[in-house]
Amino acid sequence: MMNMRLILIGFGFIGKEFAKVLRDKMSTLKEIDKDFKIVGVADSKGYIYNDNGVNLEKLSSISKLSEYQSYKSGESALKLIDEDLCDVIVEATPTNIKDGEPGLTHIRRALSRGIHVVTPNKGPLVLAFRELTNLAEKNGCSLLYEGTVAGAIPIFSLVRECLRGDEIIRLAGILNGTTNYILSKMFFEETSFEIALKEAQERGLTERDPSYDVDGIDAACKIVILANALMGREAKFEDVERVGIRGITQEAISLAKKSNYAIKLIGTIDKRLEVAPKLVPINHPLCVHGTLNAIHIETDLAKEITLVGYGAGKETVSAVLNDLITVLKRNMGIKN
Amino acid sequence: MMNMRLILIGFGFIGKEFAKVLRDKMSTLKEIDKDFKIVGVADSKGYIYNDNGVNLEKLSSISKLSEYQSYKSGESALKLIDEDLCDVIVEATPTNIKDGEPGLTHIRRALSRGIHVVTPNKGPLVLAFRELTNLAEKNGCSLLYEGTVAGAIPIFSLVRECLRGDEIIRLAGILNGTTNYILSKMFFEETSFEIALKEAQERGLTERDPSYDVDGIDAACKIVILANALMGREAKFEDVERVGIRGITQEAISLAKKSNYAIKLIGTIDKRLEVAPKLVPINHPLCVHGTLNAIHIETDLAKEITLVGYGAGKETVSAVLNDLITVLKRNMGIKN
């Protein structure tokens, strides 16, 4: 099939950044599929649609989708999916780990119609990983979700494309940049947890309710997706034993530091699934600081590989773009 | 095309390790190509060949190829290539950066006959990168060389498959495990360069002439391949400005350490190509120790990604196997 038509669903932080990337990288995309176009963009209150392609220059310059001239208020993204107006969606609505909505319905509906899905939205993958991957397989379409875990770190495609013969035995990772920022601040500046948390909040690194980050909920969601995707588990959120970082004192961090350890919130996939503060030797590759994330995998052949990068923020568009290019290449029958 | 026939050329350290991997991972390979088989193995003095497949159990148990019963002494690997007895070769003869031989002739001959090549042998790629990649393209076959740089770190496939939309702006890496072992020993144990070098030699980490490692020759070779493969350069070995680690004193390392820096032999690809000792902040992801290698890339979208892993030794077979699986998948028309 040629002429892939994309619909972008969600016009928040990632959606807007991705619109700019689509503008800037259009020549790369058209090298793969010369007729590729973005035919629609939806937010929670309406959409724009143009079967000749939306104006990406205009789209990149507006802060609300409703500023786009042909915006249709009161319409749902589901209408664009149901009327077979697209071949691939980028689902970038806000993460909701309670019921996965509205992303879960968007993704289910698209896959059941054979429409490829690229998403950085964790909620649907945490709640319905096996259902959605089975649905994609059954309908012969791609479901790619590189951006759901550790932002710009391409962990899923690394394992899929670069370690094709290796078996993953164990995984450990710093999977939440906010808690890593807090713990790094406590480590380097000897502040208390409360002060470090306050600074993270002032920098806009946390949700209004910081529990999602500091109690390890976000990291546990990522462990669920990693375990299901990379190690064939049937993991659910409840399977992750979880301890956050509220109890970590400056005293504990100072004591660890004297012995050349840092305290990090580590997610592990081993026999058990766990998110908990752990002592990490400061010279270990996993011991990265600030808002960086890191994932350390143990395999049978390569033994140990660590990937470090930005786990959130606009760098995530790298992962979304890589997934989209993968979909276009598969569609065009380009093997690599 | 089905029924890929592999010939392994070179039965030294990597060749023997790879024979074991072929034995252990045969079911993985046959899942992709059910008739895949290893029809021959050559060393510098002869070969074994069996069009029904060689006995991998036997092959994995011998230390010299001539111990294999049907070993034909005095025959050349080129004969197996010229008689169209194989579809893919794994070229694992010893690295020779002077004239690339015998690997260069093996690879040239195979590619010119449309035979796919997988190799962890740096020499031919350093000396003739563009000639060989052009030859592969012209003849519609794959030339994959993941194992040539940083052993088990899958840097080439990472960029090719996981950062498809990113542009690589700059690269810096610890690309030689021996010098990293020496510098780490000087850093942690406060030994002199001479003592650390001696211990590296006793552990079998260096060539008989340590110049290849300590003068940055090996790292410079890797910079040449990386620059050509990932950043479209036309780099030659002579283009790399090169300073080794012989001049690094314990005093310099101690002084750096007091300011929270380590001295590392860093290869960089920027406007210039360079291998030289550099101060690296001990908290930077690139600052890994022991025999580990690390590669830090800066890109337009993901901004910074660091990969850490083993740069030499038997872990390299992970890269060779990944390349071989890529060849089999491409051959079978499997898109990913």
Interface residues (C-beta under 8 A of the other chain):
Chain A: V21 K25 T28 A152 I153 P154 S157 L158 R160 E161 C162 L163 R164 G165 D166 I282 N283 P285 V288 H289 L292 A294 T299 L301 A302 K303 E304 I305 T306 L307 V308 G309 Y310 E315 V317 S318 A319 L321 N322 L324 I325 T326 K329 R330 G333 I334 K335 N336
Chain B: V21 K25 T28 A152 I153 P154 S157 L158 R160 E161 C162 L163 R164 G165 D166 I282 N283 P285 V288 H289 L292 A294 T299 L301 A302 K303 E304 I305 T306 L307 V308 G309 Y310 E315 V317 S318 A319 L321 N322 L324 I325 T326 K329 R330 G333 I334 K335 N336
